[in-house]
């Protein structure tokens, strides 16, 4: 089973937007992540990381630039059992534009 997300920042918000894709304990096993920049006019920078309270962040993708209309598919294995790591996505604006990314986890 796949999970789908449409993530769009607020144009008045800060330069960065972080979203939880999988909470610790969701018991979801991901084998890949697909990131598609769906903004019509601007690129964006993406971070994908896992995090556990008191253990810190561990990056899967760091400062990856998605050009306009580009899709990145990254293979990895992630299983977040009870009291384990959550999976997070951080978008960074390019100039004053609001980032918009579609995410598929499968």
C-alpha positions as CSV (number, residue, x, y, z in Angstrom):
1,X,0.0,0.0,0.0
2,X,1.3,3.5,-0.9
3,X,0.9,6.8,0.9
4,X,0.4,10.0,-1.1
5,X,1.0,13.6,0.0
6,X,0.5,17.0,-1.7
7,X,2.8,19.4,0.2
8,X,2.6,23.2,-0.4
9,X,4.0,25.9,1.7
10,X,2.3,29.1,2.7
11,X,3.6,32.1,0.7
12,X,3.6,34.2,3.8
13,X,5.4,31.6,5.9
14,X,9.0,31.2,6.7
15,X,11.6,30.1,4.2
16,X,11.3,26.5,5.3
17,X,8.4,24.0,5.7
18,X,8.7,20.7,7.5
19,X,6.1,18.0,7.4
20,X,5.9,14.6,9.1
21,X,5.3,11.9,6.5
22,X,5.3,8.9,8.9
23,X,4.9,9.2,12.6
24,X,6.8,6.8,14.9
25,X,4.7,3.7,15.3
26,X,2.8,4.0,12.0
27,X,4.1,0.5,11.2
28,X,4.6,1.4,7.5
29,X,7.4,-0.1,5.5
30,X,8.7,2.2,2.7
31,X,10.9,1.0,-0.1
32,X,11.1,4.2,-2.1
33,X,10.1,7.8,-2.1
34,X,9.1,9.8,-5.1
35,X,9.4,13.6,-5.0
36,X,7.9,15.7,-7.8
37,X,8.2,19.5,-8.0
38,X,4.8,20.5,-9.1
39,X,5.4,24.3,-8.9
40,X,5.0,25.9,-12.3
41,X,7.7,28.6,-11.9
42,X,10.4,27.7,-9.4
43,X,12.8,25.1,-8.1
44,X,12.9,24.0,-4.5
45,X,15.3,22.3,-2.2
46,X,14.3,19.1,-0.3
47,X,15.6,17.3,2.8
48,X,14.3,13.9,3.7
49,X,15.3,12.5,7.1
50,X,14.4,10.2,9.9
51,X,14.3,11.4,13.5
52,X,13.8,9.9,17.0
53,X,13.5,11.9,20.1
54,X,16.8,12.0,22.0
55,X,18.6,10.3,19.1
56,X,18.7,13.1,16.5
57,X,18.2,13.5,12.8
58,X,19.6,11.2,10.2
59,X,19.4,12.4,6.6
60,X,18.3,10.2,3.6
61,X,18.5,13.2,1.2
62,X,20.1,16.6,2.2
63,X,19.8,19.8,0.2
64,X,18.6,18.1,-3.0
65,X,17.5,20.7,-5.6
66,X,14.4,19.8,-7.6
67,X,14.1,21.7,-10.8
68,X,10.7,22.8,-12.2
69,X,8.8,19.8,-13.2
70,X,11.4,17.3,-12.1
71,X,10.7,14.0,-10.2
72,X,13.3,12.2,-8.1
73,X,12.8,8.6,-7.1
74,X,15.1,7.3,-4.3
75,X,15.2,3.7,-3.2
76,X,15.6,3.0,0.5
77,X,14.1,0.8,3.1
78,X,12.4,2.3,6.2
79,X,10.2,0.5,8.7
80,X,8.9,2.6,11.6
81,X,7.7,0.3,14.3
82,X,6.4,1.4,17.7
83,X,8.7,4.0,19.5
84,X,11.0,4.1,16.5
85,X,11.9,6.8,14.0
86,X,9.5,9.1,12.1
87,X,10.1,10.2,8.5
88,X,10.1,13.9,7.7
89,X,10.3,16.2,4.6
90,X,11.7,19.7,4.7
91,X,11.1,22.1,1.8
92,X,13.1,25.3,1.3
93,X,11.9,28.1,-0.8
94,X,13.7,29.4,-3.8
95,X,13.5,33.2,-3.8
96,X,10.0,34.3,-2.6
97,X,8.1,31.4,-4.3
98,X,6.1,28.9,-2.3
99,X,7.3,25.3,-2.8
100,X,4.9,22.6,-4.0
101,X,5.9,18.9,-4.0
102,X,4.0,15.7,-4.5
103,X,5.3,12.8,-2.4
104,X,4.7,9.1,-2.9
105,X,5.9,6.5,-0.4
106,X,5.7,2.9,-1.3
